[in-house]
C-alpha cells in the first residue's frame, strides 16, 4: 500500500524544491561522534581535550517519507545530497558571500506530502564514514517562502540550520501540485491568484474563463457573442439587443411578434398591409368641403357641395362667390377653381401667410429685426440709427461725458476729452494723485488733479519731507491748539474737527457733553472738557473735593472755606454739595438748611427724579420712559404720535393689487379682492399665499376662499404680526428700569445712576469715592468726620490742633458682600458708639438719614485694591 501511494506522489503532476541552509557550526574540541579526535590528533593527558585537532566539516541530507518511528536506515526516497567542505571546527555562515556553498537543494516532481523525515549527518573529510554528529527531523513542512530554523545540540557539536519548501512557477497548494498558468487565448482568458485559482479577465466567465460576456441587455434567447461586448442576432432577429423581430419582406403598414410576420396597423389590410381601409381618414382626398365615403380598400367617393364637382370636388363652379382670399387678396376663377392675387406682405393659396421681411436680415451693425405686416422694424444699437441701422448716431447728444472738456462723436462711438484728474471712457474715474507722494507717515488726501499731505507730528513740507520738533512744526490743522506732552504733541481741536491732528471733520463736542460751562475740545478719537475751578470729572459734572488736597473749614451746612490764591483774603467759599448735583443749598437758622431743587427733581436733598410717567400719558399700550422733567412714549407697532394716539395707515402704500379695496387695521391691512383675484394683496387668481402673506417667519396655507398663517413661536394674529408673549413678563429690568418690547426681545431703559442690559450695574466714574463718606456733624467746634481703614472706623479730627485727635465715634458693621460693577461692594450698617453724637448727620453724596441707615461702600476696584 505504501509503495502504491509513493508511486502516485512521484508521478503526480507537481513541481518544487526542498532547500536546506547551514547557519553555524560549533565543535569546540574537534572531536568525532565515536570519541576520536579529527585528523588522528592525540588528547591532553590532564583535561582529555584534543590537541590541535581541526575537522574538515561537510553535511549530508537524506529526505524520505514521514516515519512515526524514526529509523535512519533505508533509502532516501525523496532524494539525498552533500555539501562541499564548508568549514572547520567552528564557523558562522549567516553572512557568507557564497550562500550556495552552505545550501542543499532537492527538487521534486511529485505532490509534496507535507510530512517528511529528514536524516542529517555531519561528516568529517576526507573519510565520509567519520561522523561528527547526526540530526533528524520528522514533521510537517508546508510550502512557503519563509525559512524554518532548527537547532541540534549534540554531545560533540552544536549547529543551526534552516529549511523550507517552495513551489516552482505556476504551481500552487500545499502539495505544489495545483497548476495554474495565466493565458489569454482560445483555451481561456484568466490570471492566477496567490492560491492558484483562476481569475477571469474582464469580459470573460466560466470555469476556464472561455465564455464571453455579451453586451448588457442582449437578449439571451435571440442573441449571442463570441467576444465580450458583442450581441450577434439569430436569423430573423435584429436590433442592438437582438430583441426586435424581422417582419415579412414587403410589409408596409404592419408589425411582427415573431420573425416573418406582418400584422396590420389600424385601417390597413392586405397580405402586406398595403391596402388603405380608411382612405378618407388617411388621405383626406375631398376638397372644398366635400364629404368622403370609404367604398373598399384604397377606394373612396366624394359627395361635393353646391358649386363644386370632380372626383375630389376640385372643380369650382363660381368659386369666388365664397370670397376665399384673406387679407384683402383678390379672387379670380380658373378652370381648376380659383386663384388669389395677394397684396404686398402676404402669400399662400388664400393669402394667409405673412411674409417674413426679416428673413433677408435687413438690419445692419447688429440691429434686431422685428417682422411687421408688409414691413419690418430695426431696433438699433446705441451707436447707430436709421431704418436699417446704417446711420451713425450722435452719442454726444445724450451727454455721456461726466468730467470732460468736450464730447466728440465718432463713427460707431464717441470720445470724451477728459479734464485733468479724470479718466475712463466717460471721464468718471477719478485719478489717484496720492500714490507715493507723502513721506514719513504722512496721510494723503486725494484732490481733483492734485493732493494734500497731512504730516505726522514732527514733519512739515508739501511731502512731509522736513523734520521739525514739537509744536514748532504747527502740526494741528483747522485751528487746533498744540500742546507738548512727554510722548509728543497733542492737538486740542476746535468744534467741528477731531483726529490726532484735527484733520477729521467729526465733531465729538456736538452736542456739547461738558457741563457747568466748561469748553469742549476734540481729541484724536475723543473729547476733553476744560473744567472750571470747582468742578471735575470727564464732563465736569462732579464738584471738586477741595478738602482732599487743600485745608478746609466747615462754615455751615451749605458752605466750606478753602485756601485760594485768587482772593485777597487767601480763602474762598464753596458749596458743600449737600444738595447733590440737582439742588442748591440754602442755609437756615440754627445750622439747618434747605435744598432748592432743579426742575424734575424733588426730595430733601433733590435726589429723587420726579416720575413724569405717573399719570400714564401714553395711549394704545405705549410704554412711557421717564426723563428729567419730561417723558417719552415708545409706541407699539402700528401706532405713532407723541402719545401713541395715531393709528399708522397701513393702506398708505397701496398694498392691494388688481383694483382691490384696502381697509386699514392696527399694524395690518385687509384687501377686499374683486373679479376672481385672491390672496393677502389680491395678487393671484390661483393661490391665496405669497412670500409676504405671513410675517415673522409664519407659514401660509391656502384654504380656498381664504388663507391661514401658521405662526412661529412667540407670534400670533391673522398674519403673525402680534407678539404672543411679552418679553417684559416677568419684568426683567431692575432698580426701577423701564422694559420696552422689541419684537421677540426687550430693551431696558435705566434710571439715572444705573446701567447694563437689565439696569443692574452702577456706572463707573473716577475713583473719588473715597471722599464721598466725609460727613459733617452740626455741633459747636465744627467737628470734621472722615472714613478710614478697613475696619470701617469714623474718626473725629479737630482742625487747628497741633496734633489731630482721633477717637471712634461710630462704626460700620458689615452684613454681606455684594458683586457689583467693576469691583466688590459690601453692605453695612452704621452704629453710633458715643452718646453725645447727634442722630442728625449730613453725609456728602451718599447721605445717611440716621446712624442706623444701611450703607454701601466699595472695598476693591477692578484691577487694584482700594480703601473701604
Secondary structure, 3 states (H helix, E strand, C coil): CHHHHHHHHHHCCCCEEEEEEEEEEECCCCECCCCCEHHHCCECCCCCCECCCCCEEEEEEEEEECCCCCCCCCCCCCEEEECCCCECCEEECCCCCCHHHHEEEEEECCCCCCEEEEEEEEEEECCCCEEEEEEEEEEECCECCCCEEEEEECCCCEEEEEEEEEECCCEECCCCCEECCCEEECCEEEEECCCCCEEECCCEECCCCCEECCCCCCCCCCEECCCCCCCEECCCEECCCCCEECCCCCCCCEECCCCCCCEECCCEECCCCCEECCHHHHHCCCCCCCEEEEEECCEEEEECCCCEECCCCCEECCHHHHCCCCCCCEEEEECCEEEEECCCCEECCCCCEECCHHHHCCCCCCCEEEEECCEEEEECCCCEECCCCCEECCHHHHCCCCCEEEEEEECCEEEEEECCCEECCCCCEECCCCCCCCCCCCEEEEECCEEEEECCCCEECCCCCEECCHHHHCCCCCCCEEEEECCEEEEEECCCCECCCCCECCCCCCCCCCCCCCEEEECCCCEEEECCCCEECCCCCEECCHHHCCCEEECCCCEEEEECCCCCCCEEEEECCCCHHHEEEEECHHHCEEEEECCCEECCCCCEECCCCCCCCCCCCCEEEECCCCEEEECCCCEECCCCCEECCCCCCCCCCCCCEEEEECCEEEEECCCCCECCCCCECCCCCCCCCCCCCCEEEECCCCEEEECCCCEECCCCCEECCCCCCCCCCCCCCEEEEECCEEEEECCCCCECCCCCECCCCCCCHHHHHCEEECCCCCCEEEEECCCCEEEEECCCCCCCCCCEEEEEEEEEEEEECCEEEEEEEEEECCCCCCCCEEECCCCCCCCCCEEEEEEEECCEECCC
